[in-house]
């Protein structure tokens, strides 16, 4: 096999790689509609056209194909630079950028048909191509310095070396000589570019997911806070408005001696007070968390006849208002689950602070976990509240019997 056939085979292999990269980039663009994927697809497609043009030139030695190679090479470099700018700076397209596409075409025509000196034309064309490629490396370097993305670092190094490699065009490939060296080097740079792009895009996706998760956490906290504010408002209106009206009606009925009606109004008044207390216990705002939990357990025992005991150590640090609300709501929801599902006769609530972490345990002696492991809405609410403060929830059975909910809340989780 002669040298020309080997060179054409190497160029064909390189073209297959670039066409695959163009197809992958186009597929990513159709799925995500991110403009830099379209630019990468166009750049790699033009690169394949560039390889076809130089292959035909090596066979025919026709200057028109050399001109096509020069022009498409410049367009490819500019499109790769534009893709880097789109990705790193999120810059939108503007029609005034089109004049840049004219430069490589005009200069290719001047170098091939006007200067007609391969050394002069090759050196100037290589210098321009090298400058654009090095500029692309600078763009990725700035992005790497801003984000410390490993993929951007690979791309910065790759385009820098590729830009320096372009300078060997007039020195080592005079009229097509040493084509194999250039092809092998370009294949290495293309593969490195593909790997760096993949890592950079994946890193960008991870950062976007992390930012979205942070936004969701903030939204959850705002929703929980709004929920508590609404509960506080409704509880205040029930206590101040409906409670006062029912109290006045009961007094009037007592004065008129209508004991049966007064008793019915008294029961309604008690239900309103219980509902107000469930929505937002005043003792939580007036006396603090521990008295509120003690009152919650006592009220639970009175209403359900399930013995609920509170074991609470003196906290080693003050609880924030957000922590107090979350702990109270977790105990409230856990005891509600005990009454609804556990078939228990006793429940125990333990609260302690350990190494700047609050440990809350609610367990009962009921029937334990059933075959249906689908989480109840109450358990999902407990997990949502605790994780909003950066904590964790463990659910299981203590020593194979009953049901146990353990919540760990770090200090400062509500900051």
C-alpha positions in Angstrom: 0.0 0.0 0.0 1.5 3.3 -1.1 1.9 6.4 1.1 -1.1 8.2 -0.4 -3.4 5.3 0.4 -2.2 5.2 4.0 -2.8 8.9 4.3 -6.2 8.7 2.8 -7.1 5.9 5.2 -5.9 7.9 8.2 -7.9 10.9 7.1 -11.0 8.7 6.6 -10.6 7.3 10.1 -10.4 10.8 11.5 -13.5 11.8 9.5 -15.5 8.9 11.0 -14.6 10.0 14.6 -15.6 13.6 13.8 -18.9 12.5 12.2 -19.7 10.5 15.3 -19.0 13.5 17.5 -21.2 15.6 15.3 -24.0 13.1 15.6 -23.7 12.8 19.4 -23.7 16.6 19.7 -26.7 16.9 17.4 -28.6 14.3 19.5 -27.8 16.2 22.7 -29.0 19.4 21.1 -32.4 17.8 20.0 -32.9 16.5 23.6 -31.8 19.6 25.6 -32.1 22.5 23.1 -28.9 24.0 24.4 -27.4 26.2 21.7 -23.7 25.2 22.3 -24.6 21.6 21.4 -25.8 22.8 18.0 -22.6 24.7 17.6 -20.4 21.7 18.5 -22.4 19.6 16.0 -21.9 22.1 13.3 -18.2 22.4 14.1 -17.5 18.7 14.0 -19.6 18.4 10.8 -17.4 21.1 9.2 -14.3 19.3 10.4 -15.4 16.2 8.5 -15.9 18.4 5.4 -12.4 19.8 5.9 -11.0 16.3 5.9 -12.8 15.4 2.7 -11.5 18.6 1.0 -7.8 17.8 1.9 -8.3 14.2 0.9 -9.5 15.3 -2.6 -6.6 17.7 -2.8 -4.0 15.0 -2.1 -5.5 13.0 -5.0 -6.1 15.8 -7.5 -3.6 18.5 -6.4 -6.3 21.0 -7.5 -5.9 24.4 -5.7 -9.7 24.8 -5.4 -9.8 21.9 -3.0 -6.9 23.4 -1.0 -8.8 26.6 -0.8 -11.9 24.7 0.4 -9.8 23.1 3.0 -8.3 26.4 4.2 -11.7 28.1 4.3 -13.6 25.3 6.1 -10.7 24.9 8.6 -11.1 28.5 9.6 -14.8 28.2 9.9 -14.4 25.1 12.1 -12.0 26.9 14.4 -14.4 29.9 14.7 -17.4 27.6 15.4 -15.5 25.7 18.1 -14.5 29.1 19.7 -18.2 30.2 19.5 -19.4 27.0 21.2 -16.9 27.6 24.0 -18.1 31.2 24.5 -21.8 30.0 24.4 -21.1 27.4 27.1 -18.8 29.4 29.4 -20.4 32.9 29.1 -23.9 32.0 27.9 -23.7 34.7 25.3 -26.6 34.9 22.8 -26.1 34.9 19.0 -26.1 38.2 17.0 -26.1 38.7 13.3 -23.1 41.0 13.5 -21.0 37.9 14.2 -21.5 36.7 10.7 -18.8 38.9 9.3 -16.2 36.8 11.1 -17.2 33.9 8.9 -16.1 35.9 5.9 -12.5 36.3 7.1 -11.3 32.7 6.7 -13.0 32.4 3.2 -11.4 35.7 2.0 -8.0 34.9 3.4 -8.1 31.4 2.0 -8.7 32.8 -1.4 -5.9 35.4 -1.0 -3.4 32.8 0.3 -4.1 30.2 -2.4 -4.9 32.3 -5.5 -3.3 35.7 -4.9 -0.1 35.1 -2.9 0.5 31.7 -4.6 3.4 31.1 -2.2 2.7 28.1 -0.1 5.2 29.1 2.6 3.8 32.6 3.0 0.2 31.6 2.7 0.6 28.5 4.9 2.4 30.5 7.7 -0.2 33.2 7.8 -3.1 30.8 7.6 -1.6 28.7 10.3 -0.9 31.7 12.5 -4.6 32.8 12.2 -5.8 29.3 12.9 -3.5 28.9 15.8 -4.6 32.3 17.3 -8.3 31.3 17.2 -7.6 27.9 18.7 -5.4 29.4 21.5 -8.3 31.9 22.1 -10.6 28.9 22.6 -8.1 27.5 25.1 -8.1 30.9 27.0 -11.9 30.9 27.1 -11.9 27.4 28.7 -9.1 28.4 31.1 -11.1 31.3 32.4 -14.1 29.1 32.9 -11.9 26.6 34.7 -10.5 29.3 36.9 -14.1 30.4 37.8 -15.6 26.9 38.3 -12.6 24.6 38.8 -14.2 22.2 36.4 -11.9 19.3 35.5 -13.4 19.1 32.0 -12.7 22.7 31.4 -9.1 22.2 32.5 -8.7 19.4 30.0 -10.2 21.4 27.2 -8.1 24.5 28.0 -4.9 22.4 27.9 -6.1 20.5 24.7 -6.9 23.6 22.7 -3.7 25.3 23.9 -1.6 22.4 22.6 -3.7 22.1 19.5 -3.2 25.8 18.8 0.6 25.3 19.1 0.4 22.2 16.9 -1.3 24.2 14.1 2.0 26.2 13.7 3.7 23.1 12.3 1.5 23.2 9.2 3.9 25.1 6.9 7.0 23.5 8.4 6.2 19.7 8.5 3.4 19.4 5.9 4.8 21.2 2.9 2.5 20.2 0.0 1.0 17.3 1.9 4.1 15.9 3.4 3.9 14.4 7.0 0.1 14.2 6.7 0.1 11.1 8.9 1.8 13.0 11.8 -0.8 15.7 11.6 -3.7 13.2 11.4 -2.5 11.2 14.4 -2.0 14.4 16.4 -5.4 15.7 15.4 -7.0 12.4 16.4 -5.5 12.7 19.9 -6.7 16.3 20.2 -10.2 15.4 19.0 -10.5 12.5 21.5 -9.2 14.7 24.3 -11.7 17.4 23.3 -14.6 14.9 23.3 -13.5 13.6 26.8 -13.1 17.1 28.2 -16.5 18.2 26.8 -18.2 15.2 28.3 -16.8 15.8 31.7 -17.5 19.5 31.6 -21.1 19.0 30.5 -21.7 16.3 33.2 -20.2 18.6 35.8 -22.4 21.4 34.6 -25.4 19.1 34.9 -24.4 18.1 38.5 -24.1 21.7 39.5 -27.5 22.5 38.0 -29.1 19.6 39.9 -27.4 20.7 43.1 -28.7 24.3 42.6 -32.2 22.9 41.9 -32.0 20.8 45.0 -31.0 23.8 47.1 -33.9 25.8 45.6 -36.3 23.0 46.5 -35.0 22.9 50.0 -35.4 26.7 50.4 -38.9 26.4 48.9 -39.8 23.6 51.3 -38.7 25.8 54.3 -40.7 28.7 53.0 -43.8 26.5 52.6 -43.5 25.0 56.0 -43.0 28.5 57.5 -46.0 29.8 55.6 -48.0 26.8 56.8 -47.1 27.5 60.5 -48.0 31.2 60.0 -51.4 30.2 58.6 -52.0 27.7 61.4 -51.1 30.4 63.9 -53.5 32.8 62.3 -56.4 30.3 62.2 -55.8 29.2 65.7 -55.8 32.8 66.9 -59.1 33.5 65.1 -60.7 30.3 66.5 -59.6 31.2 70.0 -60.3 34.9 69.9 -63.4 35.0 67.6 -65.3 31.7 67.7 -64.1 30.9 71.3 -65.3 34.3 72.6 -68.7 34.0 70.8 -69.3 30.5 72.1 -68.3 31.6 75.6 -70.8 34.5 75.5 -73.5 32.2 74.3 -72.8 29.7 77.0 -73.0 32.4 79.7 -76.3 33.6 78.3 -77.7 30.0 78.3 -76.5 29.5 81.9 -78.2 32.7 83.0 -81.4 31.5 81.4 -81.1 28.1 83.0 -81.0 26.2 79.7 -78.5 23.6 81.0 -78.9 21.2 78.1 -78.2 23.8 75.4 -75.4 25.2 77.6 -73.8 21.8 77.8 -73.9 21.4 74.0 -72.3 24.8 73.6 -69.7 23.9 76.2 -68.7 20.7 74.2 -68.5 22.8 71.0 -66.3 25.3 72.9 -64.0 22.6 74.1 -63.7 21.2 70.5 -62.8 24.7 69.3 -60.1 25.0 71.9 -58.8 21.6 71.2 -58.7 22.4 67.5 -57.0 25.7 68.2 -54.4 24.0 70.4 -53.7 21.4 67.7 -53.2 24.0 65.1 -50.9 26.1 67.1 -50.4 25.5 70.9 -50.1 28.8 72.8 -47.9 27.0 75.3 -45.2 26.6 72.6 -45.0 30.3 72.2 -45.6 31.2 75.9 -43.6 28.6 77.8 -41.3 26.8 75.3 -40.8 23.4 73.8 -40.6 21.1 76.8 -43.8 22.3 78.5 -45.5 22.2 75.1 -44.4 18.5 74.5 -45.5 17.6 78.1 -48.9 19.1 77.5 -49.1 17.4 74.1 -48.4 14.0 75.7 -50.9 14.6 78.5 -53.6 15.7 76.1 -52.9 12.6 73.9 -53.3 10.3 76.9 -56.5 12.0 77.9 -58.0 11.7 74.4 -56.9 8.3 73.3 -56.3 6.5 76.7 -52.8 5.5 75.4 -50.2 6.2 78.0 -47.7 8.7 76.4 -44.6 9.4 78.5 -42.1 12.2 77.9 -38.4 11.8 78.7 -36.6 15.1 78.0 -33.2 16.1 79.2 -32.4 19.7 79.8 -31.1 20.9 76.4 -27.5 21.8 76.3 -28.2 24.6 73.9 -31.3 26.8 73.1 -33.5 25.6 70.3 -34.3 28.0 67.4 -38.0 28.7 66.7 -37.8 26.6 63.5 -36.4 23.6 65.5 -39.1 23.9 68.2 -41.8 23.9 65.6 -40.3 20.9 63.7 -39.8 18.9 67.0 -43.3 19.6 68.1 -44.9 18.7 64.8 -42.9 15.5 64.5 -44.0 14.4 68.0 -47.6 15.4 67.2 -47.7 13.5 63.9 -45.9 10.5 65.4 -48.4 10.2 68.2 -51.3 10.7 65.7 -49.9 7.7 63.8 -49.7 5.7 67.0 -53.4 6.4 67.7 -54.5 5.6 64.1 -52.4 2.6 63.2 -50.3 1.1 66.0 -53.0 -0.6 68.2 -50.7 0.3 71.1 -51.3 0.7 74.8 -48.2 2.9 75.5 -45.9 5.3 73.7 -42.7 7.0 74.7 -41.1 10.3 73.6 -37.4 10.9 74.2 -35.6 14.1 73.5 -31.9 14.8 74.0 -29.1 16.9 72.6 -25.9 15.1 71.8 -22.8 16.9 70.4 -24.8 19.8 68.9 -27.3 17.3 67.5 -30.9 16.9 68.7 -32.1 13.3 68.9 -35.8 12.7 69.0 -37.3 9.3 69.4 -41.0 8.3 69.4 -41.8 4.6 69.9 -44.7 2.5 70.9 -45.5 -1.1 71.9 -48.0 -1.7 69.1 -48.2 -4.2 66.3 -45.2 -2.8 64.5 -44.6 -2.7 60.8 -47.2 -4.3 58.6 -46.7 -6.0 55.3 -47.6 -2.7 53.5 -44.5 -0.6 53.6 -46.0 2.3 51.7 -45.2 5.4 53.7 -48.2 7.3 55.1 -48.6 10.9 54.4 -47.8 11.7 58.0 -44.5 9.9 57.8 -43.7 11.8 54.6 -44.5 15.1 56.3 -42.2 14.1 59.2 -39.3 13.4 56.8 -39.9 16.6 54.9 -39.8 18.7 58.0 -36.7 17.1 59.4 -34.7 17.1 56.1 -35.6 20.8 55.6 -33.4 21.4 58.7 -30.6 19.3 57.3 -31.5 16.3 59.5 -32.4 12.7 58.9 -35.2 10.3 59.9 -34.9 6.5 60.6 -38.0 4.4 60.8 -38.1 0.8 62.2 -39.1 -1.6 65.0 -37.4 -1.6 68.4 -36.3 -5.2 69.1 -38.7 -6.6 66.6 -41.9 -5.1 68.2 -43.7 -1.9 68.0 -42.8 1.1 65.9 -40.0 3.6 66.2 -39.3 7.0 64.6 -35.9 8.5 65.2 -35.1 12.0 64.0 -31.6 13.6 64.1 -31.5 17.4 63.7 -28.1 19.2 63.6 -27.6 22.5 65.3 -28.1 25.5 63.0 -30.0 23.5 60.5 -32.6 26.2 60.1 -30.0 29.0 59.3 
